[in-house]
Amino acid sequence: MASVENLTFAIGSVFAVAWYYALSHFWEGSVYIKCMWILLFLTIVSSGFLLYAFRLNLALLFVLFRKFGRPSNPQSVFDEHTYKSVVLPSDLDVFLHMNNARYGRMADYARFSFLYETGIGPALTSQNYLMAMTASVLRYRRSLQGLQRYTISTKLVYWEDDAFYFEQKFISPFKDIDNFVYCVILCKMSVRGESIPNILKKFLNVDESPPRPVVSAELQHFIDYNRTSSQNLRSEATK
């Protein structure tokens, strides 16, 4: 424990000295130097958002490239879609494997790709329907290592009147297993503005909404948990 405290103190001292010299140069520098320091500071502070925006736009460009010259097939909304990526150095934590929070972010990219490849994403936005994540659960089985390639499978597994449910899996080889599931995610995407059955009827151009899939045991527990949590929170709010 002492070694960890000493290391923390040493790192903190280095940062303190660096900030001291940075502030000294800032106050003593010309207007040009001040502007450069401000620009550097803003870049560092916003680097996380800039990286997120860059990778999100890269995902969009990749989807548009794959869709180029090919019309969307509405029925593909029921198929499993894949999104390939690799663990970048910026995804790593202090243990040199992919940070737990990165799984949720990469799942965002994969769902984004799913929505635009199938065409249901543009169909929702064109009608001004609002879709937002309202619940998710992640189960980690093994850690993805630096520069390890993986695939995220995304599948629409169920829907209610006001929400879609997606299952997403992070898949990569492990030992003698080619398609080992490193992480599995269930998420609820709520929709405002129209009921899901009506949205699917319009999107598929059919008279009747397709039958809902069978609910898996895991998904049923997830749905029950969300309902129970909502009831408990409403009860607490009225006390």
N, C-alpha and C positions, 0 to 999 in steps of 0.2 A: 504493500500500500504506500510505503514511503517513497518508493521509486516512482510510482504513478504521480504522487503529489509533487515530487521534484521535477518530473517532466512537465507537468501542468504549469508549475511556477516558471520554468525555463521558457516554455512557449509563450506564456503571458508576458514575460519580461521582454522577449524579442518583439512582440506586437506593440508593447508600450513604447519601446525605443523607436520602432518604425513610425508609430503615430506622432511621436515627439518631433522627429526630423521632418515628417511630412507637413505638420502644422507650422514648423519653423520656416520651411521653404515656401509654404502658402502665404504666410503673412509678410514675408520679406520679398517675395517675388513680384514681378510685374503683373499687369492686368492679364497679359497672355498666359503667364504661368498659372495665375489663379484660375483662369478659365479651363486650362488643361487639367488641373487638379480636380476641379468640380466635375468635369466630364469623366475623368477616371473614377471618381467616387460614385457618380450616378451609374456608370457602367457596371461597377462591382455590385452595387446595391440591387440593380435590376437584372443581374446576369441570370438569375434563376428564371425570371419571367421571359427574358429574351431567348433562353435555351428552349423553354417550353413552347414559345411561339414559333421558333424556328423548326422544331421537330414536328409541331402540329401542321405547319404549312408544308413541310416536306412530306408528311403523310398525305395531305390533300393532293399535292402534285403527283405523288405515286398513284393515288386512286384515279386521278384524271388520266394519267398515262395508261393505266390498265384498262380504263373504260373508253379510251380514244377509238372512235369508229365502231363501238359496240353499244347498242342500246341496252338499257337496264332490263332485266327480266324480273318482273314483280314477284313471280313465284320463288325467286331465289331468296326472298326474305325468310323462308322456312329452312334454308340450307345452312350448313355450317361453313363459316368463312374463316380464312386464315390470314394472319398478319405476321410477317417475319421481322425479327430485329436481332440486335446483339447487345450484350452488356458493355456499355461504354465506361471509360474511367470516371466520368461525371455521375454515373449511377452507383458507384461503390461507396460503402461506408468504411468505418475504421477497421472492420474485420475483413475488408477486401472482397466482400461479396455484395450482390445487389441489395441496396437499402430497401427495407420493407415498404417504405412509402412509394418507391419507384414502381412497384407492381401495379398499384392503383393508377398511377399516371400512364403507364404503358397500356393498361387496359382501356383507358380513355381513348388513346390513339386507335386501338383496335376496334372499339365500338364506333368511333368516328368513321373509320374505313368501312365498317359494315354498313352503316347508315347511308353512306354515299354510293357505295358499290351497288347496293340493292335498289337505291333510288327512293327509299322511304324517307330518308332525311330531308332531301329537297322537297318532297311532297308535303311534309309537315311544315317546313318553314314557309313554303309558298302560300299556305293557308293561315299563316300566323298562329299556328298551334305551338304552344310552349311545352318543351320536354326537358325535364331536369331529374337528376338522380336524387332519390329521396331515401335510399337505404342500400347498403352493401355489406357483404361479409366475405372475408378472405381467409383461406386456410393454406398455411405454408407447410409444404412437405419436405422440401430440400432447398438449399441455397443455390442460386445461379451465380457462377463465378465470373470474374473479369474476362471480357472478350468471348464469352460463351454465347453461341448462337442459339436462338430459341424461336418457337412459333407460338402465337396466341390464337387459339381457336375461339370463335364467338358464335353463339347460337341462341336464337330466340326460343326459349323453352316454354313460355306460358304468357298469358295476358289476362288482365282483369278489365273491368269497364274503364278504368282510369290509369292503367299502368302496364308497361311491358316488363317482362322478367328475362334477363339474359344470364347465361352461364358462360364463363370464360375460363380457359385452361392455358397455363404456361407449360409448353411441352418441349422437351429436349432429351437427347440420349443420356442414359445413366447406366454405367456398367454394360450389361448385355441387353438392356431394354432400350429399344429405339425411340419409343414414344412415351417416355416417363413423364408423369404430370408433377411438376414442381410446385405449382400453386393453382388453386381453383377458386373462382370468384362467382358469387351470385349477387346480382344487383337489380334493383327496382328502379325503373325509369318512369316517373309519373308524367302524364300528359294532361294539359289543360286546354280547353277550347272545343273538344269533341270527344265522344266516346270511342274507345279502341275498336269495337266491332264496326262502327260506322266508318272509321278511318280505314280499316282493312277492306271493307266493301268498296270504298271509292278507289283505294290504291290498286286493288286487284281487278277492279271493274267487273264485279260479280253482284248478283242479286242478294245472296245470303252470305253472312259472315262465316268464314271457315270455322270448323269446330275447334274448341280449345284443346291443346295437348293434355295428356295425362300428367298430373302433378307428381313429381318424384318425392320420395320421403324427405330428402334434404330440403327441397324447395318448400314443402308443406311446413316444416319446422321454421323456416325463414319467414314465411308468410304469417304464421301464428305468432312468432316473436314480435314482428312489427305491429300486429294488431294489439297484442297485449301491452306492448310498450306505449302505444298511442293512448290506450284506455287508461293506463296508470298515470301518464303525464297529464292527461285531461283531468283526472281525479285530483291530482296534486294542485293543479292550477285553480280549481274551484274551492279549495280549502281556505 
